[in-house]
């Protein structure tokens, strides 16, 4: 899980392209964030769940 746990892989992560760059935020918490940040409320997307299952089977 630690290889996958970050805001960018969470179902609540949102990004918006602005004129002066990108804005990243958590739609659940309403906070600005960065793709590499980690919070305890992390809920992985379905694709990430499948990747984690695949990695677990390889062990």
N, CA, C and O atoms as a Maestro MAE file, in Angstrom:
{
 s_m_m2io_version
 :::
 2.0.0
}

f_m_ct {
 s_m_title
 :::
 protein
 m_atom[236] {
  # First column is atom index #
  i_m_mmod_type
  r_m_x_coord
  r_m_y_coord
  r_m_z_coord
  i_m_residue_number
  s_m_chain_name
  s_m_pdb_residue_name
  s_m_pdb_atom_name
  i_m_atomic_number
  :::
  1 25 0.824 -1.187 0.000 1 A "UNK " " N  " 7
  2 3 0.000 0.000 0.000 1 A "UNK " " CA " 6
  3 2 0.871 1.255 0.000 1 A "UNK " " C  " 6
  4 15 0.499 2.261 -0.604 1 A "UNK " " O  " 8
  5 25 2.002 1.211 0.656 2 A "UNK " " N  " 7
  6 3 2.801 2.437 0.757 2 A "UNK " " CA " 6
  7 2 3.291 2.915 -0.604 2 A "UNK " " C  " 6
  8 15 3.562 4.105 -0.764 2 A "UNK " " O  " 8
  9 25 3.412 2.033 -1.583 3 A "UNK " " N  " 7
  10 3 3.819 2.455 -2.924 3 A "UNK " " CA " 6
  11 2 2.711 3.218 -3.638 3 A "UNK " " C  " 6
  12 15 2.974 3.976 -4.572 3 A "UNK " " O  " 8
  13 25 1.486 3.020 -3.202 4 A "UNK " " N  " 7
  14 3 0.339 3.615 -3.875 4 A "UNK " " CA " 6
  15 2 -0.299 4.752 -3.093 4 A "UNK " " C  " 6
  16 15 -1.002 5.576 -3.678 4 A "UNK " " O  " 8
  17 25 -0.070 4.818 -1.778 5 A "UNK " " N  " 7
  18 3 -0.767 5.770 -0.921 5 A "UNK " " CA " 6
  19 2 -0.262 7.197 -1.130 5 A "UNK " " C  " 6
  20 15 0.804 7.570 -0.642 5 A "UNK " " O  " 8
  21 25 -1.037 7.975 -1.854 6 A "UNK " " N  " 7
  22 3 -0.787 9.405 -2.016 6 A "UNK " " CA " 6
  23 2 -2.057 10.044 -2.565 6 A "UNK " " C  " 6
  24 15 -2.923 9.356 -3.106 6 A "UNK " " O  " 8
  25 25 -2.159 11.325 -2.426 7 A "UNK " " N  " 7
  26 3 -3.375 12.021 -2.860 7 A "UNK " " CA " 6
  27 2 -3.714 11.773 -4.331 7 A "UNK " " C  " 6
  28 15 -4.887 11.645 -4.681 7 A "UNK " " O  " 8
  29 25 -2.712 11.707 -5.182 8 A "UNK " " N  " 7
  30 3 -2.954 11.551 -6.615 8 A "UNK " " CA " 6
  31 2 -3.668 10.245 -6.960 8 A "UNK " " C  " 6
  32 15 -4.260 10.142 -8.033 8 A "UNK " " O  " 8
  33 25 -3.626 9.247 -6.078 9 A "UNK " " N  " 7
  34 3 -4.287 7.962 -6.337 9 A "UNK " " CA " 6
  35 2 -5.612 7.834 -5.593 9 A "UNK " " C  " 6
  36 15 -6.230 6.769 -5.605 9 A "UNK " " O  " 8
  37 25 -6.048 8.903 -4.950 10 A "UNK " " N  " 7
  38 3 -7.289 8.884 -4.166 10 A "UNK " " CA " 6
  39 2 -8.478 9.297 -5.027 10 A "UNK " " C  " 6
  40 15 -8.355 10.135 -5.920 10 A "UNK " " O  " 8
  41 25 -9.623 8.696 -4.744 11 A "UNK " " N  " 7
  42 3 -10.822 9.026 -5.518 11 A "UNK " " CA " 6
  43 2 -11.318 10.453 -5.272 11 A "UNK " " C  " 6
  44 15 -12.138 10.952 -6.042 11 A "UNK " " O  " 8
  45 25 -10.846 11.112 -4.227 12 A "UNK " " N  " 7
  46 3 -11.273 12.476 -3.920 12 A "UNK " " CA " 6
  47 2 -10.330 13.543 -4.475 12 A "UNK " " C  " 6
  48 15 -10.605 14.737 -4.352 12 A "UNK " " O  " 8
  49 25 -9.223 13.123 -5.082 13 A "UNK " " N  " 7
  50 3 -8.229 14.054 -5.621 13 A "UNK " " CA " 6
  51 2 -8.755 14.711 -6.892 13 A "UNK " " C  " 6
  52 15 -9.262 14.041 -7.792 13 A "UNK " " O  " 8
  53 25 -8.626 16.017 -6.948 14 A "UNK " " N  " 7
  54 3 -9.053 16.771 -8.128 14 A "UNK " " CA " 6
  55 2 -7.934 17.705 -8.562 14 A "UNK " " C  " 6
  56 15 -7.160 18.194 -7.740 14 A "UNK " " O  " 8
  57 25 -7.861 17.941 -9.850 15 A "UNK " " N  " 7
  58 3 -6.894 18.901 -10.379 15 A "UNK " " CA " 6
  59 2 -7.596 19.804 -11.380 15 A "UNK " " C  " 6
  60 15 -8.452 19.371 -12.151 15 A "UNK " " O  " 8
  61 25 -7.214 21.049 -11.345 16 A "UNK " " N  " 7
  62 3 -7.785 22.059 -12.244 16 A "UNK " " CA " 6
  63 2 -6.633 22.817 -12.883 16 A "UNK " " C  " 6
  64 15 -5.727 23.283 -12.193 16 A "UNK " " O  " 8
  65 25 -6.672 22.939 -14.200 17 A "UNK " " N  " 7
  66 3 -5.646 23.703 -14.903 17 A "UNK " " CA " 6
  67 2 -6.058 25.171 -14.911 17 A "UNK " " C  " 6
  68 15 -7.126 25.530 -15.407 17 A "UNK " " O  " 8
  69 25 -5.194 26.007 -14.355 18 A "UNK " " N  " 7
  70 3 -5.415 27.444 -14.314 18 A "UNK " " CA " 6
  71 2 -4.429 28.131 -15.252 18 A "UNK " " C  " 6
  72 15 -3.480 27.502 -15.722 18 A "UNK " " O  " 8
  73 25 -4.640 29.387 -15.520 19 A "UNK " " N  " 7
  74 3 -3.735 30.139 -16.394 19 A "UNK " " CA " 6
  75 2 -2.311 30.155 -15.850 19 A "UNK " " C  " 6
  76 15 -1.350 30.136 -16.619 19 A "UNK " " O  " 8
  77 25 -2.176 30.190 -14.530 20 A "UNK " " N  " 7
  78 3 -0.846 30.289 -13.916 20 A "UNK " " CA " 6
  79 2 -0.353 28.955 -13.348 20 A "UNK " " C  " 6
  80 15 0.551 28.946 -12.512 20 A "UNK " " O  " 8
  81 25 -0.916 27.846 -13.778 21 A "UNK " " N  " 7
  82 3 -0.466 26.535 -13.307 21 A "UNK " " CA " 6
  83 2 -1.625 25.641 -12.910 21 A "UNK " " C  " 6
  84 15 -2.774 25.888 -13.277 21 A "UNK " " O  " 8
  85 25 -1.311 24.610 -12.164 22 A "UNK " " N  " 7
  86 3 -2.308 23.634 -11.748 22 A "UNK " " CA " 6
  87 2 -2.728 23.887 -10.303 22 A "UNK " " C  " 6
  88 15 -1.939 24.362 -9.486 22 A "UNK " " O  " 8
  89 25 -3.985 23.559 -10.005 23 A "UNK " " N  " 7
  90 3 -4.485 23.596 -8.632 23 A "UNK " " CA " 6
  91 2 -4.917 22.176 -8.296 23 A "UNK " " C  " 6
  92 15 -5.665 21.552 -9.049 23 A "UNK " " O  " 8
  93 25 -4.446 21.668 -7.164 24 A "UNK " " N  " 7
  94 3 -4.797 20.338 -6.702 24 A "UNK " " CA " 6
  95 2 -5.541 20.469 -5.383 24 A "UNK " " C  " 6
  96 15 -5.131 21.235 -4.511 24 A "UNK " " O  " 8
  97 25 -6.638 19.723 -5.231 25 A "UNK " " N  " 7
  98 3 -7.380 19.792 -3.976 25 A "UNK " " CA " 6
  99 2 -8.132 18.497 -3.715 25 A "UNK " " C  " 6
  100 15 -8.336 17.678 -4.611 25 A "UNK " " O  " 8
  101 25 -8.534 18.340 -2.472 26 A "UNK " " N  " 7
  102 3 -9.322 17.187 -2.050 26 A "UNK " " CA " 6
  103 2 -10.786 17.592 -2.065 26 A "UNK " " C  " 6
  104 15 -11.179 18.513 -1.348 26 A "UNK " " O  " 8
  105 25 -11.596 16.920 -2.868 27 A "UNK " " N  " 7
  106 3 -13.009 17.277 -2.959 27 A "UNK " " CA " 6
  107 2 -13.775 16.894 -1.695 27 A "UNK " " C  " 6
  108 15 -14.831 17.462 -1.415 27 A "UNK " " O  " 8
  109 25 -13.254 15.938 -0.934 28 A "UNK " " N  " 7
  110 3 -13.924 15.525 0.303 28 A "UNK " " CA " 6
  111 2 -13.627 16.499 1.433 28 A "UNK " " C  " 6
  112 15 -14.539 16.928 2.139 28 A "UNK " " O  " 8
  113 25 -12.369 16.847 1.609 29 A "UNK " " N  " 7
  114 3 -11.970 17.724 2.702 29 A "UNK " " CA " 6
  115 2 -12.058 19.201 2.349 29 A "UNK " " C  " 6
  116 15 -12.211 20.049 3.229 29 A "UNK " " O  " 8
  117 25 -11.961 19.508 1.051 30 A "UNK " " N  " 7
  118 3 -11.986 20.892 0.614 30 A "UNK " " CA " 6
  119 2 -10.651 21.600 0.764 30 A "UNK " " C  " 6
  120 15 -10.591 22.826 0.668 30 A "UNK " " O  " 8
  121 25 -9.583 20.854 0.998 31 A "UNK " " N  " 7
  122 3 -8.249 21.429 1.194 31 A "UNK " " CA " 6
  123 2 -7.442 21.387 -0.088 31 A "UNK " " C  " 6
  124 15 -7.590 20.475 -0.901 31 A "UNK " " O  " 8
  125 25 -6.579 22.394 -0.261 32 A "UNK " " N  " 7
  126 3 -5.563 22.305 -1.304 32 A "UNK " " CA " 6
  127 2 -4.587 21.211 -0.892 32 A "UNK " " C  " 6
  128 15 -4.333 21.013 0.296 32 A "UNK " " O  " 8
  129 25 -4.051 20.515 -1.859 33 A "UNK " " N  " 7
  130 3 -3.121 19.431 -1.577 33 A "UNK " " CA " 6
  131 2 -2.096 19.363 -2.701 33 A "UNK " " C  " 6
  132 15 -2.097 20.203 -3.601 33 A "UNK " " O  " 8
  133 25 -1.250 18.393 -2.648 34 A "UNK " " N  " 7
  134 3 -0.276 18.114 -3.708 34 A "UNK " " CA " 6
  135 2 -0.388 16.627 -4.027 34 A "UNK " " C  " 6
  136 15 -0.779 15.847 -3.159 34 A "UNK " " O  " 8
  137 25 -0.056 16.216 -5.250 35 A "UNK " " N  " 7
  138 3 -0.200 14.806 -5.630 35 A "UNK " " CA " 6
  139 2 0.534 13.835 -4.708 35 A "UNK " " C  " 6
  140 15 0.072 12.711 -4.512 35 A "UNK " " O  " 8
  141 25 1.658 14.244 -4.143 36 A "UNK " " N  " 7
  142 3 2.457 13.324 -3.318 36 A "UNK " " CA " 6
  143 2 2.080 13.332 -1.840 36 A "UNK " " C  " 6
  144 15 2.607 12.521 -1.077 36 A "UNK " " O  " 8
  145 25 1.196 14.211 -1.417 37 A "UNK " " N  " 7
  146 3 0.802 14.258 -0.004 37 A "UNK " " CA " 6
  147 2 0.066 12.979 0.374 37 A "UNK " " C  " 6
  148 15 -0.466 12.275 -0.485 37 A "UNK " " O  " 8
  149 25 0.043 12.689 1.677 38 A "UNK " " N  " 7
  150 3 -0.658 11.523 2.199 38 A "UNK " " CA " 6
  151 2 -1.513 11.934 3.391 38 A "UNK " " C  " 6
  152 15 -1.070 12.683 4.262 38 A "UNK " " O  " 8
  153 25 -2.743 11.433 3.416 39 A "UNK " " N  " 7
  154 3 -3.646 11.664 4.545 39 A "UNK " " CA " 6
  155 2 -4.266 10.332 4.942 39 A "UNK " " C  " 6
  156 15 -4.320 9.409 4.130 39 A "UNK " " O  " 8
  157 25 -4.732 10.223 6.176 40 A "UNK " " N  " 7
  158 3 -5.331 8.982 6.675 40 A "UNK " " CA " 6
  159 2 -6.694 8.682 6.060 40 A "UNK " " C  " 6
  160 15 -7.178 7.555 6.158 40 A "UNK " " O  " 8
  161 25 -7.310 9.662 5.437 41 A "UNK " " N  " 7
  162 3 -8.636 9.457 4.847 41 A "UNK " " CA " 6
  163 2 -8.568 8.892 3.431 41 A "UNK " " C  " 6
  164 15 -9.588 8.817 2.746 41 A "UNK " " O  " 8
  165 25 -7.394 8.501 2.994 42 A "UNK " " N  " 7
  166 3 -7.149 8.029 1.630 42 A "UNK " " CA " 6
  167 2 -8.073 6.891 1.235 42 A "UNK " " C  " 6
  168 15 -8.177 5.896 1.953 42 A "UNK " " O  " 8
  169 25 -8.746 7.030 0.098 43 A "UNK " " N  " 7
  170 3 -9.587 5.985 -0.485 43 A "UNK " " CA " 6
  171 2 -9.140 5.821 -1.935 43 A "UNK " " C  " 6
  172 15 -9.435 6.675 -2.771 43 A "UNK " " O  " 8
  173 25 -8.431 4.733 -2.242 44 A "UNK " " N  " 7
  174 3 -7.868 4.575 -3.584 44 A "UNK " " CA " 6
  175 2 -8.940 4.428 -4.660 44 A "UNK " " C  " 6
  176 15 -10.043 3.948 -4.395 44 A "UNK " " O  " 8
  177 25 -8.601 4.846 -5.871 45 A "UNK " " N  " 7
  178 3 -9.503 4.663 -7.007 45 A "UNK " " CA " 6
  179 2 -9.582 3.166 -7.326 45 A "UNK " " C  " 6
  180 15 -8.760 2.387 -6.844 45 A "UNK " " O  " 8
  181 25 -10.549 2.771 -8.120 46 A "UNK " " N  " 7
  182 3 -10.715 1.357 -8.483 46 A "UNK " " CA " 6
  183 2 -9.486 0.817 -9.220 46 A "UNK " " C  " 6
  184 15 -9.074 -0.322 -8.999 46 A "UNK " " O  " 8
  185 25 -8.912 1.630 -10.083 47 A "UNK " " N  " 7
  186 3 -7.716 1.190 -10.818 47 A "UNK " " CA " 6
  187 2 -6.569 0.910 -9.849 47 A "UNK " " C  " 6
  188 15 -5.860 -0.085 -9.993 47 A "UNK " " O  " 8
  189 25 -6.391 1.783 -8.870 48 A "UNK " " N  " 7
  190 3 -5.322 1.601 -7.884 48 A "UNK " " CA " 6
  191 2 -5.598 0.367 -7.023 48 A "UNK " " C  " 6
  192 15 -4.668 -0.365 -6.681 48 A "UNK " " O  " 8
  193 25 -6.851 0.130 -6.672 49 A "UNK " " N  " 7
  194 3 -7.204 -1.080 -5.903 49 A "UNK " " CA " 6
  195 2 -6.796 -2.332 -6.671 49 A "UNK " " C  " 6
  196 15 -6.245 -3.269 -6.093 49 A "UNK " " O  " 8
  197 25 -7.067 -2.345 -7.968 50 A "UNK " " N  " 7
  198 3 -6.696 -3.496 -8.793 50 A "UNK " " CA " 6
  199 2 -5.183 -3.659 -8.865 50 A "UNK " " C  " 6
  200 15 -4.676 -4.778 -8.795 50 A "UNK " " O  " 8
  201 25 -4.460 -2.556 -9.005 51 A "UNK " " N  " 7
  202 3 -2.998 -2.620 -9.018 51 A "UNK " " CA " 6
  203 2 -2.454 -3.158 -7.693 51 A "UNK " " C  " 6
  204 15 -1.512 -3.950 -7.682 51 A "UNK " " O  " 8
  205 25 -3.045 -2.728 -6.582 52 A "UNK " " N  " 7
  206 3 -2.616 -3.202 -5.275 52 A "UNK " " CA " 6
  207 2 -2.882 -4.694 -5.124 52 A "UNK " " C  " 6
  208 15 -2.044 -5.420 -4.589 52 A "UNK " " O  " 8
  209 25 -4.039 -5.158 -5.590 53 A "UNK " " N  " 7
  210 3 -4.357 -6.588 -5.548 53 A "UNK " " CA " 6
  211 2 -3.368 -7.388 -6.386 53 A "UNK " " C  " 6
  212 15 -2.906 -8.452 -5.973 53 A "UNK " " O  " 8
  213 25 -3.052 -6.870 -7.557 54 A "UNK " " N  " 7
  214 3 -2.100 -7.538 -8.440 54 A "UNK " " CA " 6
  215 2 -0.725 -7.640 -7.770 54 A "UNK " " C  " 6
  216 15 -0.086 -8.692 -7.817 54 A "UNK " " O  " 8
  217 25 -0.280 -6.563 -7.158 55 A "UNK " " N  " 7
  218 3 1.015 -6.563 -6.471 55 A "UNK " " CA " 6
  219 2 1.023 -7.547 -5.299 55 A "UNK " " C  " 6
  220 15 2.022 -8.221 -5.049 55 A "UNK " " O  " 8
  221 25 -0.098 -7.618 -4.590 56 A "UNK " " N  " 7
  222 3 -0.193 -8.521 -3.440 56 A "UNK " " CA " 6
  223 2 -0.112 -9.986 -3.891 56 A "UNK " " C  " 6
  224 15 0.486 -10.814 -3.204 56 A "UNK " " O  " 8
  225 25 -0.703 -10.300 -5.027 57 A "UNK " " N  " 7
  226 3 -0.667 -11.674 -5.551 57 A "UNK " " CA " 6
  227 2 0.742 -12.076 -5.975 57 A "UNK " " C  " 6
  228 15 1.089 -13.256 -5.937 57 A "UNK " " O  " 8
  229 25 1.550 -11.106 -6.376 58 A "UNK " " N  " 7
  230 3 2.919 -11.397 -6.818 58 A "UNK " " CA " 6
  231 2 3.835 -11.779 -5.653 58 A "UNK " " C  " 6
  232 15 4.889 -12.379 -5.862 58 A "UNK " " O  " 8
  233 25 3.433 -11.430 -4.424 59 A "UNK " " N  " 7
  234 3 4.293 -11.707 -3.252 59 A "UNK " " CA " 6
  235 2 4.256 -13.158 -2.854 59 A "UNK " " C  " 6
  236 15 4.919 -13.552 -1.895 59 A "UNK " " O  " 8
  :::
 }
 m_bond[235] {
  # First column is bond index #
  i_m_from
  i_m_to
  i_m_order
  :::
  1 1 2 1
  2 2 3 1
  3 3 4 2
  4 3 5 1
  5 5 6 1
  6 6 7 1
  7 7 8 2
  8 7 9 1
  9 9 10 1
  10 10 11 1
  11 11 12 2
  12 11 13 1
  13 13 14 1
  14 14 15 1
  15 15 16 2
  16 15 17 1
  17 17 18 1
  18 18 19 1
  19 19 20 2
  20 19 21 1
  21 21 22 1
  22 22 23 1
  23 23 24 2
  24 23 25 1
  25 25 26 1
  26 26 27 1
  27 27 28 2
  28 27 29 1
  29 29 30 1
  30 30 31 1
  31 31 32 2
  32 31 33 1
  33 33 34 1
  34 34 35 1
  35 35 36 2
  36 35 37 1
  37 37 38 1
  38 38 39 1
  39 39 40 2
  40 39 41 1
  41 41 42 1
  42 42 43 1
  43 43 44 2
  44 43 45 1
  45 45 46 1
  46 46 47 1
  47 47 48 2
  48 47 49 1
  49 49 50 1
  50 50 51 1
  51 51 52 2
  52 51 53 1
  53 53 54 1
  54 54 55 1
  55 55 56 2
  56 55 57 1
  57 57 58 1
  58 58 59 1
  59 59 60 2
  60 59 61 1
  61 61 62 1
  62 62 63 1
  63 63 64 2
  64 63 65 1
  65 65 66 1
  66 66 67 1
  67 67 68 2
  68 67 69 1
  69 69 70 1
  70 70 71 1
  71 71 72 2
  72 71 73 1
  73 73 74 1
  74 74 75 1
  75 75 76 2
  76 75 77 1
  77 77 78 1
  78 78 79 1
  79 79 80 2
  80 79 81 1
  81 81 82 1
  82 82 83 1
  83 83 84 2
  84 83 85 1
  85 85 86 1
  86 86 87 1
  87 87 88 2
  88 87 89 1
  89 89 90 1
  90 90 91 1
  91 91 92 2
  92 91 93 1
  93 93 94 1
  94 94 95 1
  95 95 96 2
  96 95 97 1
  97 97 98 1
  98 98 99 1
  99 99 100 2
  100 99 101 1
  101 101 102 1
  102 102 103 1
  103 103 104 2
  104 103 105 1
  105 105 106 1
  106 106 107 1
  107 107 108 2
  108 107 109 1
  109 109 110 1
  110 110 111 1
  111 111 112 2
  112 111 113 1
  113 113 114 1
  114 114 115 1
  115 115 116 2
  116 115 117 1
  117 117 118 1
  118 118 119 1
  119 119 120 2
  120 119 121 1
  121 121 122 1
  122 122 123 1
  123 123 124 2
  124 123 125 1
  125 125 126 1
  126 126 127 1
  127 127 128 2
  128 127 129 1
  129 129 130 1
  130 130 131 1
  131 131 132 2
  132 131 133 1
  133 133 134 1
  134 134 135 1
  135 135 136 2
  136 135 137 1
  137 137 138 1
  138 138 139 1
  139 139 140 2
  140 139 141 1
  141 141 142 1
  142 142 143 1
  143 143 144 2
  144 143 145 1
  145 145 146 1
  146 146 147 1
  147 147 148 2
  148 147 149 1
  149 149 150 1
  150 150 151 1
  151 151 152 2
  152 151 153 1
  153 153 154 1
  154 154 155 1
  155 155 156 2
  156 155 157 1
  157 157 158 1
  158 158 159 1
  159 159 160 2
  160 159 161 1
  161 161 162 1
  162 162 163 1
  163 163 164 2
  164 163 165 1
  165 165 166 1
  166 166 167 1
  167 167 168 2
  168 167 169 1
  169 169 170 1
  170 170 171 1
  171 171 172 2
  172 171 173 1
  173 173 174 1
  174 174 175 1
  175 175 176 2
  176 175 177 1
  177 177 178 1
  178 178 179 1
  179 179 180 2
  180 179 181 1
  181 181 182 1
  182 182 183 1
  183 183 184 2
  184 183 185 1
  185 185 186 1
  186 186 187 1
  187 187 188 2
  188 187 189 1
  189 189 190 1
  190 190 191 1
  191 191 192 2
  192 191 193 1
  193 193 194 1
  194 194 195 1
  195 195 196 2
  196 195 197 1
  197 197 198 1
  198 198 199 1
  199 199 200 2
  200 199 201 1
  201 201 202 1
  202 202 203 1
  203 203 204 2
  204 203 205 1
  205 205 206 1
  206 206 207 1
  207 207 208 2
  208 207 209 1
  209 209 210 1
  210 210 211 1
  211 211 212 2
  212 211 213 1
  213 213 214 1
  214 214 215 1
  215 215 216 2
  216 215 217 1
  217 217 218 1
  218 218 219 1
  219 219 220 2
  220 219 221 1
  221 221 222 1
  222 222 223 1
  223 223 224 2
  224 223 225 1
  225 225 226 1
  226 226 227 1
  227 227 228 2
  228 227 229 1
  229 229 230 1
  230 230 231 1
  231 231 232 2
  232 231 233 1
  233 233 234 1
  234 234 235 1
  235 235 236 2
  :::
 }
}
